[in-house]
Amino acid sequence: VDRTPGLDEVLSVAAAWRENPASVAASELRRRLHGQIETYLGSQAVLLVDHPGIRVEELLGRTSEILDALLGPNAAQAVNDDVLGQLDWPRPVEETYP
């Protein structure tokens, strides 16, 4: 797993998580996503989206929702396309965009 900071490290761990979702990479990805949410959206956003035992898929979905609420639908869509889309996670139907 790549130890570089920021989005690159999240994407690196996400690749390992996609290969084996039940591996330690899931907790590492959750930890790194938590850090990115706190860095870019603040600690209050972390309180809204994260809780003990949350699955990575749920954390990604909640992150998508908070982006929509904070940035508006157009900017959130851009972030989803440019960043979260790189994570290649299966979104539930209600979280997909037309």
Beta strands, then each sheet from edge to edge (+ up, - down):
end
